[in-house]
Amino acid sequence: MLQLSFVNFRKGSYLEVEGKDDSDRFYIIQCGHVQCLVESNVPTNNTNNILGPGDFVGVIPCMSNHLQIETVIAMTDVVCIAVRRDQYPELIERNTPVAMKIIRTFANRMRLLNENLAKLALNTAPVQDSPEQLFDIAEYYFNLKKTDIAIYSYYQYIKACPVGVNLEKAKQRFMAIKPHSRAVYFESNQDLLRKYPKDTMIMAEHQAGSEMFIIQEGSVRITKVVEGKEVVLAVLKKGDMFGEMALLENKPRSASAIANEDCRLMTVNRRNFDQMVATQPQLIARLTTTLAERLWSMYRQLANTQLKEPIMKLIDMLALQVEKTNINIAPGVSFQSTLTCMDLANMCGINQQQVAAAVYNLQNDPRIKLVDGKIFVPNCMELIKQAAFYRKQSKQIKH
């Protein structure tokens, strides 16, 4: 039986402190108001930092099992319900609207953070979503001779822009590629399970969409094409979800998804999502955890943009990849990544003029080794401590 506890906080007291390792529970505010502050100069664009009854704090670190990401101070006397991580699935069964409010709030916050990351990490201003941009994405991959990827975006452009300025060219490209293409599923259908060959596109940035995907086999890379180059935002593996933003917010895709290897995906559309919400609380718990992990990672990536030196950015971004695995960081624990030094530089959005020197410095850094061209970390604890020092140093300089 679900037994939740009530916790009282006096005006001026702290519910949470940024950086503390006490994230085994979160709070739902019953009465009173709190203020949420991010002290590490992370530009979050979060204007709603005053929360009251029905709102919640601490869900991101709790469900992602990471350090607190903000400081929360009671502006008045406050009464909260404390929910432990292990109680969340049962809470969903008994109060689904609370879980859905958390998920939709996460989706909205994620879109804001995505815009900031595009502006700061990728050195570009947010781009207004337009289906016309599907043609630019198709052309980018076509020019790289990645036609199994390009053909999907050409199709979506033709469908979305029947009077588009590049319509005829898109049709010509599509017809020329189609006889030799391995691309599948240009249109949504009722297949619960779908198979995608390696290097075919699953969804395109700026495409309208209403499906979420759960990886059953293989891996998927999430990418954006920014100022003529592809930036890999993440490589997702079995059990991971993606595409939930379009499902939850009914807005265009914010990134593309490409089969990184042959993969099998389970699809969730709006109709079966509503059914799953009612009958499968474990799915909602998993979705909450997935969104929490991504939001926590985004906060860290935004903190990374505040570091000035390229080598600091690279070490901190590598530490983030280690921390995202949630492995036990004990003395002597090592980590073999799937990333090259250039992959890491792209993830940091390092200026093109600085990339060569930054990669050279990373390759010669004593905290890493290269194994078959991929980054190996002999001592995770040492790396994470160094990254934390860089972030603290950056914060002190700003103050």
N, C-alpha and C positions, 0 to 999 in steps of 0.2 A: 504494500500500500504506500502511495506517495505521501511523504510527510515533509513539508517544506517549513523552514524556520523563518521567523521574522527577526530583523536586525534593526536596531535604532542607532541613528547617528545624530549627534548634537551639532548645531550650527557651527561652522568653521572646522569641523573634523574631516579627516581624509577617508574616503571610501576606498580609493586606490591610489598608488603612487607609481608613476612611470618608471619602468626598469626593474620593479620588484618581482620576485618569483613567488607569487601567491595567487596563481590563476586557476585554482581548482574549482572555483565557483563564480557565478555572475549574479547581478542583482536586478530585480524588477522593482521599480519605484512605486510604492503604494501612496505615499503622500509626502509633500515637500518638494524642494527643487535643489538641483545640484549643478555645478559648473564643471565642464570638461576642458582640460588644458593639455596641450602637447608642448612640452618644455624643450624638446630637442630641435627646435627651429624647422620642423618638418612642415612644408607648405601644403596643407591638406585641403584648403578651400572649404572647410567645414564651418559654415556660418551658424549652424544650430548647435551651439555649445552649452545652452541652458536647457536642461531636461527636467521633466516633471512626472506626475502620475501616469503610469502605463508605459513609460519609457524604460529602457534597460541600459546598464553599463557593464563593461567587463566581458561581454560575450566573445569578442574576437580573441583575446588571449586565452580565455577559458577553453573554447572549443578548438583552438589551434594548439593548445598546450605550450604557449610561449610566454615570455615576460610581458608585464603590463605595458601598454603602448601610450597611455595617457594618465594624467593625474586628475582625480575626481574629488571635488570639494563640496561639502554640504553648505548651501547658501542659507538654508533654514534648517530647523529640526527635520529629520528625514526618517521615514519608516520604509524598509525594503524587504522584499522576499528574497532570500538567498537560495539559489539553485545550483547544486553541485553538478559537475560534468556527467557523472554517472546517473543522475536523475533526469536528464534531459529527454531521453526517449519516452519515459513514462509521462513526463509533462506534455509532450506532443500528443500522446494518446488521449489525455484528459483535457487538453486545451490547445487544439490545433491553431486557432486564430493567433495566439501568442507567438507560436513558431513561425507562422506565415508573416507576421509583422516584422519579426527579426530578419527573416530572409529577404523581404522586400526592402527593408531599410538597408541591409547589406548591399543589395543590388544597386540602389540609388547611390550609396556612398562609393561603391566600386567604380561607377561611371565617372563620378567627380574626380576620383584619384587617377583613373585612366587618362583623363584630360590633362591633369597636372603632369603625369609621367611623360605624355607625348610632348608637352611643352618644355619640360626641364631635362629629362633623361635623353630624349630623342632630338632635342634642340630644334623643335618646330612648334608652331602655334597649332592649337586644335583646329581640325579641318571640319567644316560643315558637312554632315553626311549628305551624300547625293549619289543616286544610282549611276550617274555619269562616270563616277570614279571607278566603277567596275571595269570599264574599258581600259583605264590606266593600269590597273592591276593585271589584267589579261595581257596587255602589251609588254609589261615588265617581264613576265614569265616567258612569253613568246620569244622575246629578244634573247633570253637565256637558253632558248631551245628546250624549255621545259613545257612542252605542248600539252602533256596530260594534265598539268595544272592550269595552264592558260585557257584551255577549252571550256572549263567550267565557268570561269568568269566571263568569257565571251557569251556563253549561253545566257547567264543571268543578266548580262547587259542587254542583250537582244530582247529578253522577256520584259525587263523593267523599263526600257527606253525605246518603245516602238517608233518614236519619231526622233531618236537621239542623233546628235550631230555626227557620230561615228558609226551609225547603224550599218551602212553598206559595207564598210571595211570590216566590221565585226562579223557580219554574215559571211563574207568571203573567207576570212580566217577560219571561222567555224567549219565551213563546208570543206575546206582544204585539209583540216586536221582530222575531222571526224572519222574517215575510213580507217585510220591507223591508231586511233586513240583507245587507251585502256580505261578512260574515265567512266564512272558509273553514277547513277542516281542524280541526274540533272534535276529531277523533280522529286518532291516528297511523295511517299506512298504509305501504305499501311504496314509495311514490313517492320516487325519489331526488331529484327536483327538484320544488319547490313554488313557486307564485306567490301572493303576498299583496298585496291592494290596500292603498293608503295608509290609515293609521289603522285597521288591523285588528290584533288581538292574535295574537301567535305563540305565546307562553307566558306564564303568569301566576305571579306570586310566590305561594309556598306550594303550588303545584301539584306533584304527583308527576310526574316526567319521566325519560326515559331516552334522550333524543336531543340531539345537538349539531348546530348549524347553521353553515354556511359561506356567506357572502353572495356570490352570483354577480353580482347586479345590484341597484342601489338602496341604501338605507340603513335602519338599524334603530336605534331609541333604546331604551336600557336604563333602566328607571325603578323607583322604589319609591314607594308611597303612605305617607307618614309624617305622622301627626297631622293628617289632613285635607288634605294638599297633596301634589302630585306633585313628586318630586325626580328630575331627569334625571341619571343617573350617567354616561352616555356616549352618544355617537352613533357607531355603527359603520358602516363603508363596505365597498365591494367588497373581498373577500379576507379580511375579519375573520371571526373565529369567536365563537360565544357558545353558552351552554347546556352547556358542557363539565363544569361542576361536578356537575350531576345525573348525567351519564353516568359520571363517574369515581368519585363518592362514593355514588351511589344515595340521595341525600337530596333533600328538596323544593327547588324553585326558590328562589333567594335574591333574585330580582328578576324583573320583567316585561319582556318584549320586545314592542315595537310597531313595525309598519312605518311608518317615517318618510316614506317615499314608496313607490310601487309597487316591489316587490322580488321577486327570484327567489332562492331558497335551496336549497342542497344539504343534505340531511339525512344524519346519521351516527348509526346506532343501535348498540347494544352488539354485535350480530352482525357488522355490516360494519366496526365499529371494530376488532375483534380481527383481522379479515382485513386491514385497512389497516395495522395495526401490523406485521404479518408481511411485507407486500408493498410498502408505500409509506413508506419511512423519511422522505421529504420531508414527509409529513403530520405525523409525530411531531415533526420538527424545527420545523415551522411552529407546531404546538400549544405546544411548549416556549417558543418565542419569544413567542407571544401571551400565555401565562401569565406569563412573565418581565416583559413590558412592563406588564401589569396590576398585578403585585405591586410593581414599582418605582413605578408611579403611586400605588398605595395607600400606600406608605411616605411619599411626598411629600404626599399628602392628609392623612395623620396628622400630619405635621410642620406642615401648614397649620393644623390645629386648635389648635396651641400658640401661634399668633400672637394677640395680644390686640386690636389695633385692626382694625376692619372693612376699612379701605382697605389695610392690610397683607395681609389675607387675600385680597382681590380681586386685588391686584397679583401675589401669589405664585401664586394659582390660575391667573391668565392666563399667567404665565410657564410654569407646568406644561403648559398646553395647547400652548404653543409648543414646549417641549422634547419633548413626546410625538411630535411630527411627525418628529423626528430630522433636521430641516433643518440645513444648514451655517450655524452662527451666526457670521457674519462681520460686521465693521463695515458698517452701512448696510442689512443684510438686513431686510426687512419681512415682516409676516405678516397676512393677512386671515382672521379667524376667522369662524365661522358662528354665534357667540354674541352675544346681546344682554347689556347690563349686568345685567338682571334674571336671565338665565340663569346668569350667573356668581355672582350673589348667592345663588341657590338652591343652586348646587353647593357653596358655602362654608357653607351652613346658618346664615347670619347671622340673628340674632334679628329677628323681624318689626318690632319697634319701632325697629330701627336700619337697616332696609333702605333706606328712602327717602333718608336722609342719606348712606348708603354709596354708593348708586347715583349720587346727585348729585355726590359727591366724585370718583367714578371718571370720570364724564362730563367733569369739568373737570380731570382729571389730564393734565399735559403729555406723558405717555408714551403716551397713546392718542388715537385719533380715532374718530369714528363714521361709517361709510359705509353708507347705507341702513339705519341702525339697528343694524348689526353692528359689533363691535369690530375696529378696524384698529390694528396696532402698527407704527409707522414705523421703529423701531430695536429689533430683538429683543435685541441684546446689552445695551443700556442697561436694558431691562426685566428681563432675567435677572439682571444684576448687582444691581439694586435689590432684587429678591426674595431673592437670596442674602444681602444685607446685613440684610434684615428677619429672616430665619431665624437668622443669626448673632447679631443683637442679642437676639432672644428667648432663645437658648441662654445668652448671657452673663447676662441678667437672672435666669434660673432658677438659675444657679450662684452 
